[in-house]
Amino acid sequence: MPLTTSPAQTQEEMKRSFPELQKRPCDTMALHSNPRRRSECANYIKVLHQYNRTHLLACGTGAFNPVCAFIRVGHWTEDRLFKLEEDHIESGRGRCPFDPNSPCVSTLSRGELYIGLYTDYWENDAALCRLNNHSYTRTERDDKQQLNEPKFVGSVVIPDNDDQDDDKVYFFFTEKAVDMDTGNNAVYTKVARVCANDLGGQRMLVNKWSSFIKTRLICSVPGPNGINTHFDELEDVFVLRKKDEKNPEIFGLFSTTSNIFKGYAVCVYHMDHIRTAFNGPFAHKDHPEHHWTAFEGKVPFPRPGSCASQVNGGQYSSSKDYPDEVLRFARDHPIMFQSVYPLHRQPILLKADGERRLTQLAVDRVEAQDGHYDVLFIGTDNSVVLKFITIYNKETDTVEEVLLEELQVFKVPVPITEILISAKRQQLYVGSEFGVAQVRAHHCDLYGSACADCCLARDPYCAWDGITCSRYYPAGIHNKRRFRRQDVRHGNAAQQCNGLQMNGEQFQRVEEKSVYGVENNSTLLECSPRSPLAKVSWFVQRGSDKDEVREDDRVVTTPHGLLFLRLRRTDAGVYLCQSAEHGFIQEVARITLEILEEERVDELFHRTEEAEEEGAGGQHKAPPCTLPGIPHGSTSKLWYKEFLQLIGYNNFHKVEEYCERVWCSDRRRKKLKSLQPKWKFSNAQERRGRVRGDHHRSPRHALMT
């Protein structure tokens, strides 16, 4: 997303202005010698905020020479205005990193920019800063207690109360720390807090944070003998705001730092727990080689980490008035002793398959008939967005994970770099290096018109309205239909949909088809339930008897259906595919399998080939490929006649369709159509063709392109 800048300085001018850039990678020689740098030597937007009603603040890397500018967007969306203010382009140093790959987080509040970034080209100086027209406040330089090689992930302003002077800014990041048990460098996730109105001290900590404190965020799975599996690498953070702006919920997407396996977890934190840790004891150690302990001495007043506000007594109007004793303690004790643990002391979601890397997280709180649910949208490194809900069972202290959908957002497998939610429009905005896509947050229509399928989907956005699966609205909001069937917590379709009928028939569609197999050959009876969570069972019906199909070395159940590796004549019959999910059993497909005798089929093909060779002057031809309505030659008629005698004339139309599907390739079918342009399909044949071409995908595997 390049940002147009003012006329570029010459390289000599830039070297004089910024001595440390004399070896910058965007020099001409570097560009020719390193193709990767060519793409990096553009202006990558790293900071973008709505500055006021009419302007955006944008800061970019500027080919390793950061720049900031204002963009006029107008008062209203209808203005369709997007114009760069060329008179207000200025240096972005300290507000934007040099490298487009450098981590950077920022938030804008009341005209002040709070940002975490590396301020220098070499990425040696990590800082948490506040910038405005009147002051500049940041963390101490080269203070490993405050920041030690951090990777910035998120930032947000959260008020503690109605006093704006007491507002806090929270930063989320990972950093290196020495593990005292092993002596090795470990990576921990931290949350840091500063006062929004902190101006630093008068004689100490000048232009430095006097309220900076931080503590560890823990996301782990309890294990046997008290040994937990920790997820220490924070990948993304999402702040779910509620009606009470003072108490949002913090969702973190974590990964393991282990070389043994790669796993991911989502943990949720309450603001009460974070505030309790920051109001608890400070961490202290007498020697760098010692372990951290809780500080038991006297904490000066006002307490370090508190803001100069009326809520805290109003004795100090600014942090510049704080006593030196307070500032000295704040500089020496930036770490809190208590860590912050997640809700229920365990993750709400675990993914340890290692198939794909999880990159982004967004959460939408949805009101359903049986309560509120947090819908998780998780971006991956292959253009897929996973849609989950999690249900906590208080009695068993366990969490149930329900995968609702897998959305393939981009055709090219690229990492998802951003997910934004518009709760008002019910849309997702998904970003990658290739562009931005708009995706619906729900696809209720893909669950079908059956009450059971809609209920089993367990999607809090959707409910069965008496006709089809549609968007669920709380009582009194667009609620024009009486029937609302939804059970997100249990997915009990048997109870919700019991007795619901339409025109005397149950709301249930059963696929019926015939399959012909040749003795001693293999064949597959396809069956795909709507839900990948359903358990599939197979039964065979012969007359009035109905028996469950047992697997052996010849019959195998696969995710795509029932596979016969070697057919026998006794395998003929009607096969029923049933799915069971949450106690609800429904018939998905009914397949009639007919077995053709191997000897007669071989004899038939042998005679057909001989007849065709004679008719073609000795040239060999493949078995006939015909389309319904296309006239056959004499050999084709002979072949069809023999084949129909073998299977019976009553199945003529089914055989015609089956042969076309099995033996006709798309290329040959198109060739036949081009040779006979005047032939037309009957209405019935057209309908069959469309049905065969419609491959319904489960909404949990829907494609969004």
Order of alpha helices (4+ residues) and beta strands (2+ residues): alpha-alpha-alpha-beta-beta-beta-beta-beta-beta-beta-beta-beta-beta-beta-beta-beta-beta-beta-beta-beta-beta-alpha-beta-beta-alpha-beta-beta-beta-beta-beta-beta-beta-beta-alpha-beta-beta-alpha-beta-beta-beta-beta-beta-beta-beta-beta-beta-beta-alpha-alpha-alpha-alpha-alpha
